[in-house]
Amino acid sequence: MKKNNGFILLEILVSIFIFSIGIVSLIKSLSIVTRTNQQVRNYTLSALITDNIFARIRAGEDISPEFETQMAGRKFNFQVSEKVLTNRLKQVSVKGLWYKHGQQTSTEFSQVIPAAE
């Protein structure tokens, strides 16, 4: 009786099919990670710019209520609003807007800051 030491064609096709399912899943996961990374990057950039705005307001600089800036190749629009809480404190809200794939995305941060004397 002759012993078969090799793989048959069906075994090879099944292994290629299983391998291709794994590769497709890996590519899908990579695209999700890349998209999430871009979202986190935009939120981080918006938070950095917003923190800079708060620091400039605390330093006494007048900030335009609406302005546009660019950072890391991304264009951001910001809206700044102030609400007087007491004669010594004001609440400053900064809303950052940017467009991604034609859809508007935004962040909003608020801080209580000493009012200018």
C-alpha positions as CSV (number, residue, x, y, z in Angstrom):
1,M,0.0,0.0,0.0
2,K,1.3,3.4,-0.9
3,K,1.4,6.1,1.8
4,N,0.4,9.7,0.8
5,N,3.0,12.2,2.2
6,G,1.8,15.3,0.5
7,F,-1.1,17.7,0.8
8,I,-4.1,17.3,-1.4
9,L,-5.5,20.2,-3.4
10,L,-8.6,20.5,-1.1
11,E,-6.4,20.9,2.0
12,I,-4.5,23.7,0.3
13,L,-7.6,25.5,-0.8
14,V,-9.1,25.3,2.7
15,S,-6.0,26.7,4.3
16,I,-5.8,29.6,1.7
17,F,-9.4,30.4,2.4
18,I,-8.9,30.5,6.2
19,F,-5.7,32.6,5.7
20,S,-7.6,35.1,3.5
21,I,-10.3,35.5,6.1
22,G,-7.7,36.4,8.6
23,I,-6.0,38.9,6.3
24,V,-9.3,40.6,5.4
25,S,-10.1,40.9,9.2
26,L,-6.7,42.3,9.8
27,I,-7.0,44.9,7.0
28,K,-10.5,45.9,8.3
29,S,-9.1,46.4,11.9
30,L,-6.3,48.5,10.5
31,S,-8.7,50.8,8.7
32,I,-10.7,51.2,12.0
33,V,-7.5,52.0,14.0
34,T,-6.4,54.5,11.4
35,R,-9.8,56.3,11.4
36,T,-9.8,56.4,15.2
37,N,-6.3,57.7,15.3
38,Q,-7.3,60.6,13.0
39,Q,-10.3,61.4,15.2
40,V,-8.1,61.4,18.4
41,R,-5.5,63.6,16.6
42,N,-8.2,66.2,15.7
43,Y,-9.7,66.3,19.2
44,T,-6.2,66.6,20.7
45,L,-5.3,69.5,18.3
46,S,-8.6,71.2,19.1
47,A,-7.9,70.8,22.9
48,L,-4.3,72.2,22.5
49,I,-5.6,75.3,20.6
50,T,-8.4,75.8,23.1
51,D,-5.9,75.6,26.0
52,N,-3.9,78.2,24.3
53,I,-7.0,80.4,23.9
54,F,-7.7,80.1,27.7
55,A,-4.1,81.0,28.5
56,R,-4.2,84.1,26.2
57,I,-7.5,85.2,27.9
58,R,-6.0,84.7,31.4
59,A,-3.0,86.8,30.2
60,G,-5.5,89.7,29.4
61,E,-5.4,89.4,25.6
62,D,-8.6,90.2,23.7
63,I,-9.7,87.3,21.6
64,S,-12.0,87.6,18.7
65,P,-15.4,85.8,19.2
66,E,-14.9,83.9,16.0
67,F,-11.7,83.0,14.2
68,E,-10.0,80.4,12.1
69,T,-6.6,78.8,12.5
70,Q,-4.7,76.0,11.0
71,M,-2.6,73.4,12.8
72,A,-1.0,70.2,11.4
73,G,-2.6,70.7,8.0
74,R,-6.1,70.8,9.5
75,K,-8.3,74.0,9.4
76,F,-10.2,74.8,12.7
77,N,-12.9,77.4,13.3
78,F,-13.4,78.6,16.9
79,Q,-16.2,80.4,18.6
80,V,-15.4,82.0,21.9
81,S,-18.1,83.2,24.3
82,E,-17.9,84.7,27.8
83,K,-20.4,84.8,30.5
84,V,-19.9,87.0,33.6
85,L,-20.5,85.0,36.8
86,T,-19.5,87.6,39.4
87,N,-17.5,90.9,39.3
88,R,-14.4,88.7,39.7
89,L,-15.1,85.6,37.6
90,K,-16.3,84.9,34.1
91,Q,-17.0,81.6,32.3
92,V,-15.3,81.3,29.0
93,S,-16.6,78.7,26.5
94,V,-14.6,77.7,23.4
95,K,-16.2,75.7,20.6
96,G,-13.8,74.2,18.0
97,L,-15.2,73.1,14.7
98,W,-13.6,71.3,11.8
99,Y,-14.8,69.3,8.8
100,K,-14.0,65.7,8.2
101,H,-15.3,64.0,5.0
102,G,-17.8,66.8,4.6
103,Q,-19.2,66.3,8.1
104,Q,-18.8,69.0,10.8
105,T,-17.2,67.8,14.0
106,S,-16.8,69.9,17.1
107,T,-15.4,70.1,20.7
108,E,-16.5,72.4,23.4
109,F,-14.5,73.4,26.5
110,S,-15.4,75.8,29.3
111,Q,-13.3,77.3,32.1
112,V,-14.0,79.8,34.9
113,I,-11.4,82.5,34.6
114,P,-10.7,85.6,36.8
115,A,-12.3,88.7,35.2
116,A,-9.9,91.4,34.0
117,E,-9.7,94.3,36.4
